[in-house]
Amino acid sequence: MSVHLHPLADYIVAQGDTANERTASGLYLPNNAQEKPKTATVLVVGPAVTHVKKGDRIIYKSFSTTDVKVEKEDYILVKEEDVLATIK
């Protein structure tokens, strides 16, 4: 998959993980009841990003992202300072 976004400065382009459609007991959740995950996979990093690289899975602050849709794909833009951790 080719990403047509090129972030500036310390921004990161990532693709957010999907929400669980079922509860642990197997019940289906409607879209408005699904909790939005705070994790994503990094696709592209800006030139000033130092601690995160392409392919990392990250945890980010809840309301710190910008949601973008490019060519029918959903992406998020997040500043490096709003990344709380990487998932190994």
Beta strands, then each sheet from edge to edge (+ up, - down):
strand 1: 11-16
strand 2: 39-45
strand 3: 57-60
strand 4: 66-70
strand 5: 73-79
strand 6: 83-87
sheet 1: 4+ 5- 1+ 2- 3+ 6-
end
